[in-house]
Amino acid sequence: MTDASPPGHSDAVLVAAIRGGDPAPWGTIFDRHRDAVWRLAFGIVRRRADADDVMQATFLKAVESVDQLRDPAALRPWLLSIARRRA
């Protein structure tokens, strides 16, 4: 699957596209936020494999519950909050 949304689009624009039925922006969101999510997870769990698991669970939860995100511009803090709970 290719990402149809240019990387320069804001998180809010990407979330709006996802909510409109286009799953492609998830690639950009993942590329943009995976390092921050992984670093936060690793800081809590202190094992690479566990941080990988937390990162995967975080993005799966985000895909399942993106409609619950109140402020699409706050995607990053929302993802980090999910990761913190998962860790």
PyMOL commands that set and color helices and strands:
alter all, ss='L'
color gray80, all
select helices_A, chain A and resi 11-19+25-45+48-68+72-86
alter helices_A, ss='H'
color red, helices_A
deselect
rebuild
show_as cartoon
